[in-house]
């Protein structure tokens, strides 16, 4: 299914380098007719990303390095929730 292959590509793109580079995916736009299937395919991939200690080999993402970056991400989340 197209939603599965898109989700497989987008999940790591949104979290590589903890979103601290300009090439990371920040917003994903889909048509209404595939949005549900896409989210259904994306959620388990995002949930499987391992957050943790930087020196743990299993860790895939870690905390943001600066407070202002954390605030920026919190603003994006707030925008998405209220969109």
PyMOL commands that set and color helices and strands:
alter all, ss='L'
color gray80, all
select helices_A, chain A and resi 2-19+32-47+67-81
alter helices_A, ss='H'
color red, helices_A
deselect
rebuild
show_as cartoon
